[in-house]
């Protein structure tokens, strides 16, 4: 399914988050210009989390009141999305004091990857299917007049 123009910015942000999610996993290939050791990966991840992920989560969660009640399945997926955001936040908050950094980074990366893929493959298509053009515009600040 082609991505609706209003969802493209969030999808583009997912690209960087997917790279991070793969970087954090134990079987990650080296990424040019990105750290390869656990401490470097942790520092990079925490910076990305603060600068990119937290604002991204806030933007995704901002639309919930706008689309709440349109469709029960969509409501359930949005609730799951918020729960997964909280789980990812908890994983990131554990990084600075981790006693087993490689395992925590691996878990964080795998959790993020599964979450992003669910948003791209299930939640975003469902939003596109259930929401009108007018509502999609309202969700993402486009003019609907």
C-alpha positions as CSV (number, residue, x, y, z in Angstrom):
1,X,0.0,0.0,0.0
2,X,1.3,3.4,-1.0
3,X,1.9,5.6,2.1
4,X,-0.5,8.6,2.4
5,X,1.4,11.9,2.0
6,X,0.5,12.9,5.6
7,X,2.2,9.8,7.0
8,X,5.4,10.1,4.9
9,X,7.3,12.3,7.4
10,X,6.7,9.7,10.2
11,X,7.7,6.9,7.8
12,X,10.9,8.7,6.9
13,X,11.7,9.1,10.6
14,X,11.3,5.3,11.0
15,X,14.2,4.8,8.5
16,X,16.7,6.3,11.0
17,X,15.1,4.5,13.9
18,X,15.4,1.2,12.0
19,X,19.1,1.7,11.4
20,X,19.5,2.4,15.1
21,X,17.5,-0.7,15.9
22,X,19.7,-2.9,13.7
23,X,22.9,-1.2,15.0
24,X,22.0,-2.1,18.6
25,X,21.4,-5.8,17.8
26,X,24.3,-8.3,18.5
27,X,24.4,-9.5,14.9
28,X,24.5,-6.0,13.4
29,X,26.7,-5.4,10.5
30,X,29.1,-2.4,10.8
31,X,27.5,0.8,9.7
32,X,29.9,3.4,8.2
33,X,30.2,6.4,10.5
34,X,28.4,4.7,13.4
35,X,29.9,3.2,16.5
36,X,30.7,-0.5,16.7
37,X,31.5,-1.0,20.4
38,X,28.8,-1.3,23.1
39,X,29.7,2.0,24.9
40,X,29.7,3.9,21.6
41,X,26.4,2.4,20.5
42,X,24.9,3.2,23.9
43,X,26.0,6.9,23.6
44,X,24.7,7.2,20.1
45,X,21.4,5.5,21.0
46,X,20.8,7.8,23.9
47,X,21.4,10.8,21.8
48,X,19.1,9.6,19.0
49,X,16.5,8.7,21.6
50,X,16.5,12.2,23.1
51,X,16.7,14.1,19.8
52,X,14.6,11.9,17.5
53,X,12.6,9.2,19.2
54,X,11.0,11.1,22.0
55,X,9.6,13.8,19.6
56,X,8.6,11.1,17.2
57,X,6.6,9.2,19.9
58,X,5.0,12.5,21.0
59,X,3.9,13.2,17.4
60,X,2.4,9.7,17.0
61,X,0.6,9.9,20.3
62,X,-0.7,13.4,19.5
63,X,-3.0,11.9,16.9
64,X,-4.7,9.4,19.2
65,X,-7.5,11.8,20.5
66,X,-8.2,12.8,16.9
67,X,-8.9,9.3,15.7
68,X,-10.1,7.7,18.9
69,X,-13.5,6.0,18.4
70,X,-13.4,5.7,14.6
71,X,-12.6,2.0,14.6
72,X,-12.3,-0.5,17.5
73,X,-9.3,-2.3,15.8
74,X,-7.5,0.9,15.2
75,X,-8.2,2.0,18.9
76,X,-6.6,-1.3,20.1
77,X,-3.6,-0.9,17.9
78,X,-3.1,2.7,19.1
79,X,-3.3,1.5,22.7
80,X,-0.7,-1.1,21.9
81,X,1.5,1.5,20.3
82,X,1.5,3.7,23.4
83,X,2.3,0.6,25.6
84,X,5.2,-0.2,23.3
85,X,6.4,3.4,23.4
86,X,6.5,3.1,27.2
87,X,8.4,-0.2,27.0
88,X,11.0,1.3,24.6
89,X,11.4,4.3,26.9
90,X,12.0,2.0,29.9
91,X,14.7,0.1,27.9
92,X,16.4,3.4,27.0
93,X,16.3,4.6,30.6
94,X,18.1,1.4,31.7
95,X,21.0,1.9,29.3
96,X,23.1,4.3,31.5
97,X,23.3,1.9,34.5
98,X,23.2,-1.5,32.6
99,X,25.3,-4.3,34.0
100,X,25.0,-6.2,30.7
101,X,25.0,-3.5,28.1
102,X,25.3,-5.8,25.0
103,X,22.3,-7.8,26.0
104,X,20.2,-4.7,26.8
105,X,21.2,-3.0,23.6
106,X,20.2,-6.2,21.7
107,X,16.8,-6.3,23.4
108,X,16.3,-2.6,22.8
109,X,17.1,-3.0,19.1
110,X,14.9,-6.0,18.6
111,X,12.0,-4.3,20.5
112,X,12.3,-1.2,18.4
113,X,12.5,-3.1,15.2
114,X,9.4,-5.1,15.9
115,X,7.5,-1.9,17.0
116,X,8.5,0.1,13.9
117,X,7.6,-2.8,11.5
118,X,4.2,-3.1,13.2
119,X,3.6,0.6,12.7
120,X,4.6,0.5,9.1
121,X,2.9,-2.8,8.2
122,X,-0.3,-2.7,10.4
123,X,-1.0,0.7,12.1
124,X,-0.2,3.1,9.3
125,X,-2.2,1.1,6.6
126,X,-5.1,0.9,9.1
127,X,-5.0,4.6,9.7
128,X,-5.1,5.2,5.9
129,X,-8.0,2.7,5.5
130,X,-10.2,4.0,8.3
131,X,-9.6,7.7,8.3
132,X,-10.9,10.2,5.7
133,X,-8.7,12.6,3.8
134,X,-10.1,15.4,5.9
135,X,-9.2,13.6,9.1
136,X,-5.7,12.7,7.8
137,X,-5.1,16.3,7.1
138,X,-6.3,17.3,10.5
139,X,-4.1,14.8,12.2
140,X,-1.0,16.1,10.6
141,X,-1.7,19.8,10.4
142,X,-2.6,20.1,6.8
143,X,-5.2,22.6,5.6
144,X,-8.6,21.0,5.2
145,X,-10.7,24.0,4.1
